[in-house]
């Protein structure tokens, strides 16, 4: 598949969603890039900002089977993966698949579940398979997780461990709409005359698989690889950081900058693609030194400082 076709199809998806989700084109574009790069996405923001709606609309536009799992403290791993049920007539145990056996999983308020339940996602997110009672079951591609969490909820929540955060390709925030955008949202709701909003299929999921595979043809110059490595290593050497970006983070950044290039209709990656995606891909993989929590320093600021310090390469385009 040619880059031009990927660009046109992605733009069609974004146009369809922008008719429902007002004023969040940049957020929709980031999520589209994450899906194109076959990665999992963590959306961290306040309630009522259309996080669930966005996930559902993407599943409709891309013809993906969709499951929403509401994470609560009493949720068990078997409620996600499924479990073996004894069939009395057959005299044997039969595995009943859980909601994770789908294309796009919305893990809503993921930090409300216990660490044991959160860990039920780890194997699926990394290996694209689920193991129950010693038997492994492959998940149908594409398998994507969009998880949400509320940053202001502290009581009754369990922070995601670093190992699980590292499995998310990117972490983004939706943010409140502007005044005019919020008025437009109300107008569109009146015109729709019903609560539920839907979009038609724009890209069949078989075509999405081909689009994901075509990213391998996006050229990444050696200088871009060096730039990514320099950025990642700079986070590890920063005196404010207790734990820097892992090698998985470097691979994630290389993957998503290819998607960003394709979204812009190019078959090669530029340093600007890296800069555009560095914060959402790298910031959540950084652990600050404990004494800096009081200073309210955020990993986002660390990545922004690293981008300023590390020189950007010049890429020759043939």
Backbone bond lengths (Angstrom), bond angles and torsions (degrees), N, CA, C in turn:
res aa  C-N    CA-C-N  psi(-1)  N-CA   C-N-CA  omega(-1)  CA-C   N-CA-C  phi
1 X - - - 1.464 - - 1.529 109.92 -
2 X 1.327 116.06 133.90 1.454 121.81 -178.32 1.536 110.61 -78.22
3 X 1.339 114.68 153.67 1.454 120.60 -178.79 1.527 111.14 -61.54
4 X 1.310 116.75 -36.83 1.454 119.91 179.84 1.513 112.31 -60.39
5 X 1.337 117.19 -37.91 1.463 120.49 178.56 1.524 111.00 -69.68
6 X 1.349 116.53 -39.64 1.469 119.76 176.63 1.524 109.88 -59.56
7 X 1.324 116.15 -45.55 1.467 121.27 -179.57 1.531 110.75 -59.57
8 X 1.328 117.02 -46.39 1.468 120.89 -177.87 1.525 111.45 -65.40
9 X 1.316 117.30 -42.45 1.463 120.16 -178.77 1.531 111.11 -67.87
10 X 1.321 116.50 -41.71 1.466 119.67 177.55 1.518 111.01 -63.62
11 X 1.317 116.50 -40.58 1.462 119.96 178.84 1.519 110.66 -64.14
12 X 1.330 117.41 -35.33 1.452 120.68 176.30 1.518 112.20 -63.06
13 X 1.331 116.76 -40.83 1.467 121.37 176.70 1.523 110.47 -63.49
14 X 1.335 116.30 -46.51 1.463 120.64 -178.58 1.530 111.45 -64.47
15 X 1.322 117.12 -38.34 1.467 120.39 177.86 1.524 110.79 -63.81
16 X 1.336 116.18 -40.18 1.466 119.96 -179.37 1.532 110.95 -64.97
17 X 1.324 116.26 -43.21 1.463 119.41 -179.01 1.519 112.09 -71.52
18 X 1.329 117.25 -33.55 1.469 119.71 -178.02 1.526 112.03 -68.05
19 X 1.338 117.78 -15.05 1.459 119.96 175.70 1.530 111.23 -74.41
20 X 1.335 116.06 -19.76 1.459 121.50 179.31 1.524 111.15 -105.24
21 X 1.331 116.34 -48.63 1.467 122.39 -177.91 1.524 108.03 -92.70
22 X 1.328 116.29 112.95 1.468 121.26 -170.95 1.527 111.15 -91.92
23 X 1.323 116.06 131.81 1.459 121.42 170.01 1.511 116.19 72.17
24 X 1.319 117.65 18.32 1.467 120.32 -178.95 1.526 110.96 -123.14
25 X 1.321 116.47 40.34 1.456 120.79 -177.05 1.530 111.81 -61.50
26 X 1.328 117.14 -39.69 1.464 120.19 -178.82 1.525 111.00 -65.34
27 X 1.340 116.93 -40.66 1.467 121.23 178.68 1.519 110.67 -65.85
28 X 1.330 116.51 -45.30 1.458 120.57 179.23 1.524 110.48 -61.11
29 X 1.316 116.11 -37.73 1.465 120.37 179.70 1.527 110.99 -65.81
30 X 1.336 116.93 -41.05 1.463 119.92 178.07 1.519 111.18 -63.56
31 X 1.335 116.90 -42.84 1.458 119.84 179.92 1.526 110.38 -66.25
32 X 1.324 117.57 -39.68 1.458 120.89 177.08 1.522 110.49 -60.84
33 X 1.323 116.89 -40.27 1.465 120.07 177.42 1.521 110.94 -64.50
34 X 1.342 116.52 -40.43 1.454 119.99 178.92 1.515 112.06 -63.97
35 X 1.335 117.11 -41.81 1.466 120.78 178.21 1.523 110.37 -66.33
36 X 1.327 116.62 -41.57 1.459 120.88 178.96 1.531 110.91 -61.91
37 X 1.337 116.13 -34.74 1.462 120.85 178.37 1.525 112.08 -83.35
38 X 1.330 117.27 4.82 1.468 123.34 177.48 1.527 111.37 59.66
39 X 1.337 115.70 43.93 1.455 120.41 -177.41 1.516 112.30 -119.38
40 X 1.329 115.03 163.09 1.464 121.90 178.35 1.523 109.54 -91.72
41 X 1.325 116.20 148.49 1.463 121.41 -171.62 1.523 109.70 -127.70
42 X 1.319 115.88 133.51 1.462 122.57 175.28 1.526 108.24 -108.13
43 X 1.339 116.25 121.40 1.461 121.17 177.36 1.519 107.60 -106.56
44 X 1.318 116.08 115.66 1.459 121.52 -177.54 1.523 108.54 -113.96
45 X 1.336 115.55 109.40 1.465 118.46 -179.15 1.522 109.48 -166.94
46 X 1.318 115.65 177.18 1.453 122.42 -175.09 1.531 111.37 -73.39
47 X 1.329 117.43 162.33 1.473 120.32 179.28 1.528 111.99 -65.44
48 X 1.330 114.81 154.01 1.455 120.55 173.39 1.507 116.19 79.80
49 X 1.346 117.27 17.85 1.460 119.89 -177.66 1.530 112.42 -107.46
50 X 1.315 116.73 24.53 1.477 123.43 171.74 1.514 114.33 71.98
51 X 1.335 117.44 24.09 1.461 119.29 179.58 1.526 111.49 -63.52
52 X 1.336 115.63 -47.21 1.463 120.07 179.34 1.520 110.79 -65.65
53 X 1.316 116.82 -42.02 1.462 121.49 179.90 1.526 110.82 -59.66
54 X 1.324 117.11 -44.21 1.461 120.99 -178.64 1.526 110.49 -61.44
55 X 1.335 117.31 -44.46 1.467 120.60 179.82 1.526 110.71 -61.48
56 X 1.321 117.17 -44.26 1.461 120.77 -178.36 1.528 111.35 -66.51
57 X 1.327 117.19 -40.38 1.460 120.19 -179.80 1.525 111.44 -66.14
58 X 1.330 117.50 -37.63 1.466 119.66 176.64 1.523 110.36 -63.29
59 X 1.334 116.91 -39.86 1.463 119.25 179.15 1.530 110.75 -63.40
60 X 1.331 117.39 -37.21 1.463 120.33 178.95 1.529 111.30 -69.96
61 X 1.333 116.34 -45.58 1.463 120.26 -177.20 1.522 112.07 -65.75
62 X 1.346 116.89 -28.20 1.462 121.33 -176.95 1.528 112.38 -105.23
63 X 1.331 117.00 9.11 1.466 122.50 178.11 1.536 111.67 53.96
64 X 1.314 115.66 49.34 1.458 121.70 179.99 1.522 109.84 -107.58
65 X 1.332 116.75 137.47 1.463 119.72 172.05 1.524 108.14 -63.63
66 X 1.326 116.24 138.88 1.462 121.13 -169.94 1.521 110.71 -125.94
67 X 1.339 115.78 134.60 1.462 121.53 173.76 1.523 108.60 -131.30
68 X 1.322 114.91 135.85 1.465 119.90 174.99 1.518 108.20 -112.35
69 X 1.339 116.05 123.26 1.460 121.70 178.59 1.514 108.16 -113.24
70 X 1.327 116.37 117.05 1.464 120.54 177.61 1.520 108.40 -85.57
71 X 1.320 116.27 110.96 1.461 120.71 -177.99 1.527 109.89 -79.43
72 X 1.323 115.30 127.34 1.465 122.94 179.30 1.527 108.05 -136.48
73 X 1.341 118.07 162.74 1.473 119.70 -178.46 1.531 114.04 -60.30
74 X 1.333 118.71 -25.70 1.458 120.13 -178.57 1.529 113.30 -94.60
75 X 1.333 117.53 5.47 1.458 120.83 177.71 1.524 110.02 -70.04
76 X 1.322 117.73 136.12 1.461 122.71 -178.95 1.528 110.26 -107.53
77 X 1.350 117.14 156.25 1.474 119.14 178.32 1.523 112.73 -54.92
78 X 1.341 116.89 -38.45 1.456 119.95 -179.97 1.513 113.36 -64.84
79 X 1.339 117.19 -24.18 1.459 120.57 176.51 1.525 111.65 -68.28
80 X 1.319 116.55 -18.95 1.460 121.99 179.58 1.527 111.08 -97.89
81 X 1.331 116.12 -51.58 1.465 120.60 -173.68 1.518 113.00 -83.19
82 X 1.341 116.68 -26.60 1.445 120.74 -170.63 1.526 109.76 102.01
83 X 1.313 116.58 174.87 1.465 120.14 -176.77 1.518 110.00 -153.99
84 X 1.329 114.86 167.26 1.459 120.98 179.96 1.526 109.35 -89.38
85 X 1.312 115.85 127.65 1.459 123.09 -179.81 1.530 109.02 -112.47
86 X 1.316 116.27 134.60 1.459 119.96 -179.52 1.529 109.85 -78.77
87 X 1.334 115.80 120.10 1.455 122.38 177.03 1.528 108.58 -92.86
88 X 1.333 115.79 108.10 1.465 120.25 -173.85 1.527 111.69 -65.55
89 X 1.332 117.01 -37.17 1.456 119.59 -178.98 1.524 111.62 -66.00
90 X 1.348 115.24 -40.26 1.460 119.73 -178.64 1.529 112.35 -84.94
91 X 1.334 116.02 -18.95 1.451 120.09 -178.33 1.515 113.36 69.24
92 X 1.324 116.80 33.12 1.469 120.56 -179.31 1.523 109.31 -152.10
93 X 1.344 114.61 166.28 1.464 120.47 177.18 1.532 109.25 -87.94
94 X 1.317 115.54 138.44 1.466 121.09 178.12 1.522 109.11 -123.71
95 X 1.323 115.87 133.13 1.463 120.33 -178.00 1.524 110.35 -80.85
96 X 1.311 115.99 123.75 1.465 122.60 175.52 1.526 108.50 -102.47
97 X 1.298 116.50 118.18 1.460 121.70 -174.80 1.527 111.47 -70.43
98 X 1.339 114.37 141.22 1.450 120.53 178.61 1.520 111.68 -90.67
99 X 1.330 117.13 -177.39 1.474 120.91 -176.34 1.520 114.27 -67.93
100 X 1.339 117.38 -9.26 1.463 118.72 179.44 1.525 111.23 -72.88
101 X 1.323 117.37 -16.57 1.462 120.86 -179.98 1.530 108.92 -82.80
102 X 1.296 114.66 78.39 1.458 122.38 -179.39 1.516 107.74 -155.54
103 X 1.333 117.36 -172.13 1.462 120.55 178.54 1.529 111.75 -91.88
104 X 1.325 115.87 -47.77 1.469 120.99 -176.53 1.523 109.14 -124.60
105 X 1.320 116.30 116.74 1.460 122.36 179.53 1.518 108.81 -104.32
106 X 1.326 116.52 126.87 1.461 121.03 170.59 1.522 107.65 -97.36
107 X 1.325 116.72 108.73 1.460 121.95 176.99 1.534 107.03 -92.57
108 X 1.322 115.12 90.80 1.461 120.73 -171.56 1.527 110.71 -79.89
109 X 1.339 116.23 128.63 1.468 123.05 -178.58 1.530 110.62 51.73
110 X 1.319 114.19 56.28 1.461 121.25 -173.12 1.524 112.73 -59.71
111 X 1.326 117.66 -29.11 1.463 120.11 -177.26 1.521 113.41 -79.24
112 X 1.331 118.03 2.78 1.467 119.94 175.13 1.527 112.04 -85.67
113 X 1.318 117.88 -16.37 1.457 121.15 -179.99 1.527 110.43 -87.15
114 X 1.326 116.13 158.78 1.463 121.00 179.98 1.527 110.17 -70.41
115 X 1.331 117.45 158.62 1.471 119.87 178.42 1.524 113.42 -54.78
116 X 1.351 117.13 -36.21 1.461 119.87 179.66 1.528 110.62 -61.86
117 X 1.315 117.07 -41.46 1.457 120.44 179.30 1.518 111.00 -72.35
118 X 1.326 117.26 -40.27 1.464 119.94 176.69 1.522 110.97 -57.87
119 X 1.335 116.23 -36.91 1.464 120.33 -177.40 1.527 112.05 -66.96
120 X 1.328 117.70 -17.50 1.464 119.99 177.75 1.523 111.45 -63.03
121 X 1.328 116.51 -20.67 1.463 120.59 179.70 1.526 112.92 -85.57
122 X 1.333 117.77 -19.67 1.459 120.37 -169.00 1.524 112.64 -60.39
123 X 1.328 116.98 -50.26 1.461 119.58 -178.57 1.524 111.11 -63.34
124 X 1.337 116.01 -42.00 1.464 119.70 -179.32 1.526 111.17 -63.67
125 X 1.327 117.39 -40.36 1.459 120.75 -178.04 1.520 112.38 -69.15
126 X 1.328 117.49 -34.88 1.451 120.77 -176.49 1.524 112.44 -91.61
127 X 1.332 116.88 -47.23 1.460 121.13 -172.70 1.526 113.40 -98.63
128 X 1.346 116.88 -8.70 1.469 120.97 -175.91 1.526 110.65 56.53
129 X 1.326 116.25 40.40 1.453 121.51 174.82 1.520 109.26 -151.58
130 X 1.327 115.85 163.42 1.456 122.48 179.07 1.519 108.01 -127.36
131 X 1.336 116.32 133.66 1.458 121.02 178.39 1.526 109.10 -114.20
132 X 1.335 115.69 122.47 1.458 122.61 178.95 1.523 108.22 -132.61
133 X 1.328 116.79 126.96 1.469 122.46 179.64 1.524 111.52 53.80
134 X 1.330 115.78 40.28 1.458 120.75 176.68 1.508 115.39 78.48
135 X 1.328 118.08 -0.07 1.458 122.53 -179.75 1.530 109.30 -108.88
136 X 1.331 116.58 129.60 1.463 121.38 -179.56 1.520 110.42 -97.63
137 X 1.333 115.22 138.99 1.459 122.54 179.79 1.529 108.23 -126.09
138 X 1.325 116.31 122.20 1.457 120.59 179.99 1.523 110.10 -74.98
139 X 1.325 115.54 143.74 1.462 121.71 177.03 1.528 109.28 -93.27
140 X 1.319 116.10 140.59 1.465 120.25 -179.19 1.521 110.68 -67.80
141 X 1.337 117.11 133.69 1.463 119.22 176.70 1.530 111.01 -78.07
142 X 1.326 117.82 150.87 1.461 125.16 -8.50 1.518 110.75 -79.26
143 X 1.337 116.30 144.14 1.461 120.38 173.97 1.523 107.69 -112.17
144 X 1.326 115.80 119.45 1.461 121.93 -175.06 1.521 110.03 -132.41
145 X 1.313 115.85 140.50 1.459 122.03 175.77 1.522 108.76 -115.71
146 X 1.316 116.53 125.26 1.461 121.86 168.63 1.521 105.89 -112.85
147 X 1.315 116.85 112.64 1.462 121.73 -178.13 1.519 109.55 -108.06
148 X 1.332 115.98 148.06 1.455 120.60 176.87 1.522 109.28 -123.05
149 X 1.312 115.42 150.58 1.460 119.87 170.66 1.522 109.19 -151.31
150 X 1.320 114.30 150.47 1.452 122.53 -177.35 1.530 108.78 -96.18
151 X 1.338 118.84 117.81 1.465 120.41 -175.56 1.519 114.82 -70.72
152 X 1.351 118.06 -16.22 1.463 118.91 -176.94 1.523 112.40 -95.93
153 X 1.338 117.69 -10.95 1.452 120.89 179.47 1.526 109.21 -83.23
154 X 1.319 117.28 120.26 1.456 121.52 178.86 1.521 111.62 -116.11
155 X 1.342 116.93 -37.86 1.455 120.79 -178.08 1.525 110.27 -73.56
156 X 1.332 115.42 130.45 1.457 119.87 178.09 1.510 114.34 73.14
157 X 1.335 117.74 22.07 1.463 120.98 178.12 1.519 110.12 -119.35
158 X 1.324 115.23 160.04 1.459 122.29 -179.17 1.526 107.75 -128.44
159 X 1.328 118.35 106.49 1.472 120.43 -177.48 1.519 111.35 -55.42
160 X 1.325 115.72 141.86 1.463 120.05 178.69 1.517 109.95 -66.80
161 X 1.328 118.37 132.13 1.465 120.33 177.37 1.528 110.43 -68.24
162 X 1.343 115.38 158.65 1.461 120.38 -177.45 1.526 112.05 -57.78
163 X 1.342 116.77 -36.57 1.466 120.19 -179.19 1.519 111.70 -62.07
164 X 1.322 116.40 -35.63 1.466 119.24 179.74 1.523 111.16 -80.09
165 X 1.316 117.59 -38.84 1.463 119.92 176.13 1.525 111.08 -58.21
166 X 1.328 115.52 -37.41 1.461 120.27 -177.19 1.523 112.22 -66.07
167 X 1.318 117.17 -19.62 1.458 120.57 179.91 1.529 113.07 -83.79
168 X 1.311 116.44 -9.22 1.463 119.52 174.24 1.522 108.90 -85.83
169 X 1.300 115.97 127.37 1.452 120.50 -179.94 1.514 111.08 -59.94
170 X 1.342 116.29 -39.53 1.453 119.39 -177.31 1.519 110.02 -153.20
171 X 1.325 115.17 156.61 1.461 122.29 172.86 1.520 107.63 -123.40
172 X 1.328 115.51 128.81 1.459 119.77 -177.11 1.523 109.82 -133.40
173 X 1.324 115.48 167.13 1.461 122.73 174.76 1.521 108.06 -125.28
174 X 1.330 115.96 145.01 1.462 120.27 -179.44 1.528 110.66 -84.98
175 X 1.331 116.99 -49.43 1.456 120.92 179.02 1.519 113.28 82.35
176 X 1.330 115.13 156.42 1.463 120.60 178.91 1.528 110.65 -72.39
177 X 1.332 117.20 147.00 1.464 119.71 176.03 1.520 111.01 -75.09
178 X 1.323 115.88 160.49 1.455 120.68 174.16 1.522 110.60 -72.67
179 X 1.340 116.50 171.83 1.472 120.52 -177.00 1.527 111.59 -60.97
180 X 1.329 117.13 -48.51 1.462 120.57 -179.24 1.525 111.02 -65.71
181 X 1.333 116.48 -36.66 1.468 120.07 179.53 1.524 111.11 -66.35
182 X 1.353 115.64 -37.01 1.458 118.64 179.90 1.536 110.90 -69.72
183 X 1.316 116.26 -36.68 1.470 119.78 175.48 1.524 110.36 -64.48
184 X 1.324 117.11 -40.81 1.461 120.92 178.31 1.527 110.99 -64.01
185 X 1.325 116.19 -37.26 1.460 121.01 177.19 1.529 110.61 -60.27
186 X 1.323 117.13 -44.20 1.463 121.53 178.81 1.522 111.35 -64.97
187 X 1.331 116.67 -39.44 1.467 120.31 179.93 1.527 110.98 -63.64
188 X 1.332 115.80 -43.87 1.462 119.51 -178.96 1.528 110.83 -66.00
189 X 1.336 115.89 -34.61 1.473 118.24 178.29 1.536 110.24 -64.89
190 X 1.318 118.12 -39.26 1.460 121.13 177.99 1.524 110.64 -63.75
191 X 1.328 115.62 -43.77 1.456 119.59 -178.43 1.530 111.63 -66.01
192 X 1.332 116.74 -32.99 1.465 120.79 -179.16 1.522 112.08 -69.87
193 X 1.343 116.69 -33.04 1.459 124.21 175.01 1.533 114.22 68.35
194 X 1.300 117.61 11.86 1.469 121.26 173.07 1.529 108.21 -155.96
195 X 1.325 116.32 160.50 1.456 121.40 -171.57 1.527 112.40 -72.25
196 X 1.323 116.97 -45.88 1.459 120.64 -172.60 1.523 110.75 -71.94
197 X 1.331 115.05 138.03 1.459 121.43 176.81 1.528 108.82 -119.38
198 X 1.318 116.03 133.51 1.464 121.04 -178.91 1.520 109.49 -133.78
199 X 1.343 114.72 158.34 1.461 121.13 173.28 1.521 108.42 -128.02
200 X 1.314 117.66 153.12 1.470 119.99 178.44 1.525 110.79 -78.00
201 X 1.322 116.20 166.41 1.466 120.94 173.54 1.526 109.15 -66.62
202 X 1.316 115.57 126.24 1.461 121.43 178.43 1.527 110.38 -105.52
203 X 1.333 115.69 -41.58 1.473 121.61 179.83 1.528 108.11 -127.43
204 X 1.325 119.20 113.15 1.471 120.49 175.14 1.522 110.83 -59.03
205 X 1.331 116.74 148.94 1.464 118.36 -171.41 1.532 112.12 -66.70
206 X 1.349 118.76 -24.33 1.467 119.70 174.71 1.526 111.01 -66.06
207 X 1.342 115.64 -36.71 1.463 119.69 177.23 1.528 110.14 -69.08
208 X 1.341 117.02 -36.84 1.465 119.98 176.63 1.520 110.29 -59.23
209 X 1.322 117.66 -41.76 1.470 120.48 177.83 1.530 110.80 -60.41
210 X 1.321 116.35 -40.36 1.467 119.70 178.21 1.521 111.08 -67.04
211 X 1.325 116.78 -36.89 1.465 120.44 177.74 1.524 110.66 -65.32
212 X 1.325 116.72 -41.69 1.469 120.42 178.05 1.525 110.69 -63.08
213 X 1.326 116.67 -42.29 1.464 119.93 -179.93 1.525 111.34 -66.24
214 X 1.336 117.28 -33.84 1.462 121.36 -177.43 1.527 112.77 -68.06
215 X 1.332 117.85 -16.81 1.468 119.57 178.16 1.518 111.76 -61.99
216 X 1.344 117.07 -23.66 1.461 119.74 178.82 1.520 112.04 -63.39
217 X 1.327 116.76 -19.37 1.464 120.44 179.66 1.527 112.81 -87.77
218 X 1.334 117.19 -5.56 1.465 120.07 176.81 1.527 108.51 -72.55
219 X 1.315 115.90 125.03 1.469 120.63 -175.69 1.525 111.44 -75.70
220 X 1.339 115.08 131.67 1.465 121.72 174.63 1.525 107.26 -119.16
221 X 1.309 116.64 111.51 1.458 121.19 -179.23 1.523 110.72 -67.37
222 X 1.333 115.52 153.04 1.468 120.11 179.69 1.523 111.46 -59.49
223 X 1.328 117.10 -32.51 1.467 119.53 179.18 1.526 111.61 -67.62
224 X 1.335 116.70 -29.62 1.467 120.55 175.93 1.525 109.93 -68.72
225 X 1.338 116.18 -42.36 1.466 119.68 176.16 1.530 110.63 -58.48
226 X 1.323 116.29 -43.60 1.469 120.36 179.87 1.529 110.63 -64.43
227 X 1.326 116.13 -38.61 1.463 120.67 179.05 1.533 110.68 -63.51
228 X 1.330 116.73 -44.47 1.463 120.84 178.42 1.524 110.44 -61.73
229 X 1.337 116.81 -45.36 1.470 120.69 179.87 1.528 110.57 -62.89
230 X 1.322 117.11 -41.20 1.471 120.37 179.30 1.526 111.26 -63.27
231 X 1.331 117.06 -40.19 1.465 120.34 178.82 1.528 110.79 -64.49
232 X 1.312 116.08 -45.52 1.457 120.89 -178.09 1.521 110.77 -64.08
233 X 1.314 116.46 -45.32 1.469 120.14 -178.88 1.528 111.24 -67.73
234 X 1.327 116.50 -30.54 1.465 119.84 178.11 1.526 111.22 -65.21
235 X 1.339 117.14 -33.10 1.472 118.71 177.24 1.526 110.66 -68.12
236 X 1.327 117.06 -33.45 1.468 120.13 -179.74 1.526 111.56 -72.80
237 X 1.335 116.21 -29.81 1.465 120.49 -177.31 1.521 112.84 -89.09
238 X 1.323 117.23 -7.56 1.460 120.90 -178.19 1.532 109.88 -67.57
239 X 1.333 116.61 131.15 1.468 120.80 -175.85 1.531 112.94 -66.95
240 X 1.313 116.90 -16.12 1.463 120.44 -179.37 1.527 112.94 -87.94
241 X 1.325 116.77 -6.10 1.463 121.71 -170.75 1.522 110.86 -107.79
242 X 1.338 115.28 129.25 1.470 120.24 175.15 1.515 111.14 -86.16
243 X 1.330 116.58 -35.11 1.464 121.57 179.16 1.516 108.52 -138.88
244 X 1.341 115.68 116.45 1.453 120.38 -177.74 1.516 112.55 -86.86
245 X 1.308 115.43 -173.80 1.460 121.97 -176.52 1.525 109.62 -69.76
246 X 1.321 116.17 136.07 1.462 122.59 -179.13 1.526 111.03 -80.40
247 X 1.342 117.47 166.53 1.472 119.27 173.30 1.526 112.78 -57.68
248 X 1.347 117.30 -30.33 1.466 119.32 175.71 1.530 110.20 -60.80
249 X 1.331 116.68 -33.52 1.458 120.42 177.77 1.517 112.16 -65.88
250 X 1.336 116.71 -37.96 1.464 120.22 177.58 1.527 110.61 -64.95
251 X 1.329 116.37 -42.41 1.465 120.30 177.50 1.523 111.06 -64.12
252 X 1.345 116.02 -39.52 1.465 120.23 179.59 1.532 110.45 -63.59
253 X 1.329 116.70 -41.37 1.461 119.98 -178.94 1.522 110.41 -66.58
254 X 1.335 117.29 -40.90 1.467 119.73 177.52 1.523 110.80 -62.78
255 X 1.335 116.33 -38.85 1.465 120.34 -179.40 1.522 111.69 -65.07
256 X 1.321 116.55 -46.75 1.463 118.24 -172.98 1.530 112.49 -77.91
257 X 1.326 118.31 -24.94 1.472 117.68 177.10 1.527 110.37 -70.83
258 X 1.326 116.89 -26.96 1.464 119.21 172.46 1.534 109.98 -65.15
259 X 1.327 115.99 -42.69 1.455 119.78 177.29 1.525 110.98 -63.26
260 X 1.321 116.99 -40.71 1.467 121.21 178.62 1.521 110.78 -62.09
261 X 1.326 117.22 -41.58 1.465 120.83 177.61 1.527 110.62 -62.39
262 X 1.343 116.62 -43.44 1.470 120.12 179.57 1.528 111.31 -63.49
263 X 1.346 117.14 -38.91 1.457 120.71 178.05 1.526 111.52 -62.84
264 X 1.313 116.06 -27.47 1.466 120.80 178.81 1.524 112.11 -92.29
265 X 1.343 116.25 3.95 1.462 120.64 176.00 1.509 114.85 78.97
266 X 1.337 116.74 22.00 1.475 120.92 179.83 1.520 110.46 -111.15
267 X 1.333 116.68 150.31 1.459 121.04 175.95 1.527 111.68 -103.40
268 X 1.333 115.84 21.88 1.461 121.55 176.73 1.521 109.08 -147.70
269 X 1.331 115.95 155.07 1.464 122.46 -177.07 1.523 109.59 -98.06
270 X 1.322 116.52 140.76 1.464 122.08 176.38 1.533 109.50 -115.33
271 X 1.330 117.95 163.27 1.474 120.31 175.79 1.531 112.76 -58.17
272 X 1.333 117.54 -30.39 1.464 119.98 178.69 1.531 111.70 -64.76
273 X 1.329 117.20 -32.47 1.467 120.30 175.18 1.519 110.60 -62.88
274 X 1.329 115.95 -41.83 1.468 120.93 178.80 1.524 110.23 -64.14
275 X 1.321 116.84 -45.04 1.461 120.70 -179.43 1.531 111.23 -63.64
276 X 1.328 117.06 -37.18 1.461 120.63 -177.93 1.519 112.01 -66.95
277 X 1.333 117.33 -30.26 1.458 121.34 -174.17 1.528 114.06 -107.23
278 X 1.314 117.97 -4.72 1.469 120.29 -174.13 1.527 112.41 -61.99
279 X 1.324 117.73 -45.70 1.472 119.72 -176.22 1.528 112.30 -65.64
280 X 1.348 120.38 -53.16 1.470 118.65 -179.42 1.525 114.28 -64.79
281 X 1.335 117.98 -22.83 1.462 120.24 -178.40 1.529 112.31 -91.82
282 X 1.317 118.29 -32.48 1.468 120.48 -172.00 1.530 114.08 -102.37
283 X 1.323 118.61 -31.63 1.472 120.39 -169.25 1.523 112.86 -60.56
284 X 1.326 118.47 -40.79 1.471 120.11 -176.20 1.523 112.63 -75.13
285 X 1.327 117.21 -5.88 1.466 120.94 178.88 1.527 112.03 -95.19
286 X 1.321 116.69 2.67 1.463 121.80 -176.62 1.530 109.90 -103.32
287 X 1.326 116.22 135.26 1.460 121.82 174.24 1.525 107.71 -113.98
288 X 1.328 116.70 120.71 1.456 121.76 -178.12 1.525 111.10 -80.20
289 X 1.309 116.30 159.37 1.463 120.67 174.38 1.531 109.30 -65.97
290 X 1.324 117.92 140.97 1.478 120.76 -174.26 1.521 113.76 -56.15
291 X 1.318 117.85 -35.08 1.462 119.41 -176.13 1.529 112.23 -68.86
292 X 1.340 117.28 -15.65 1.467 120.29 -178.88 1.522 112.71 -89.38
293 X 1.326 117.79 -8.41 1.464 120.04 177.23 1.531 110.73 -61.58
294 X 1.344 115.68 -36.11 1.464 120.14 -179.24 1.527 110.29 -65.22
295 X 1.317 116.30 -33.51 1.465 120.88 -178.95 1.524 112.48 -76.84
296 X 1.354 117.42 -1.45 1.462 123.23 179.44 1.527 112.73 58.41
297 X 1.322 115.36 30.49 1.460 119.68 173.39 1.523 108.69 -73.61
298 X 1.319 117.34 138.77 1.465 120.33 180.00 1.525 109.84 -113.51
299 X 1.342 117.64 151.53 1.466 120.60 175.38 1.523 112.94 -57.63
300 X 1.327 116.82 -28.15 1.465 120.17 177.85 1.522 110.29 -60.46
301 X 1.331 116.48 -41.19 1.466 120.10 178.58 1.519 111.22 -65.83
302 X 1.325 116.68 -36.24 1.464 120.33 178.84 1.521 110.27 -63.22
303 X 1.332 117.14 -46.54 1.465 120.51 179.89 1.530 109.93 -64.51
304 X 1.326 117.47 -40.17 1.469 120.52 178.30 1.524 110.92 -61.23
305 X 1.347 116.63 -40.85 1.466 120.04 178.01 1.530 111.23 -66.38
306 X 1.320 116.49 -39.62 1.462 120.92 178.94 1.527 110.34 -62.85
307 X 1.328 116.78 -41.08 1.464 119.90 178.22 1.529 111.76 -61.67
308 X 1.325 116.25 -32.56 1.467 119.55 178.30 1.524 111.44 -74.56
309 X 1.334 116.28 -34.93 1.472 119.82 -175.08 1.529 112.73 -80.04
310 X 1.307 117.44 -40.16 1.471 120.30 -175.46 1.521 109.24 -79.70
311 X 1.324 117.11 122.84 1.474 119.72 -177.98 1.520 112.13 -65.27
312 X 1.318 115.45 139.56 1.467 121.51 179.71 1.523 109.68 -83.72
313 X 1.333 118.36 134.36 1.473 120.46 -178.55 1.518 111.71 -76.92
314 X 1.314 114.74 161.94 1.463 121.23 172.37 1.521 107.45 -102.65
315 X 1.317 115.31 122.78 1.460 120.88 -177.44 1.529 108.69 -105.49
316 X 1.330 115.67 124.16 1.451 120.06 177.09 1.523 109.55 -81.76
317 X 1.325 116.67 125.13 1.456 121.74 179.00 1.506 109.00 -102.72
318 X 1.356 115.22 121.78 1.463 119.62 -178.05 1.519 110.68 -71.90
